[in-house]
């Protein structure tokens, strides 16, 4: 993926198809995801847990 728009588009597709592997491909191993102030996922393991929760809740990307 060459630019931020490509990453965002790929992430949206992966989230909407509930493809956890494709979601995690959009993140570096030591990435930090801020869900909201004070709620942070550090690293792919925590990011994976967050998206598993999102998928269970059937939340879609815009």
Helices and strands as residue ranges (DSSP letters): H 4-16, H 20-25, E 32-36, E 39-42, H 43-57
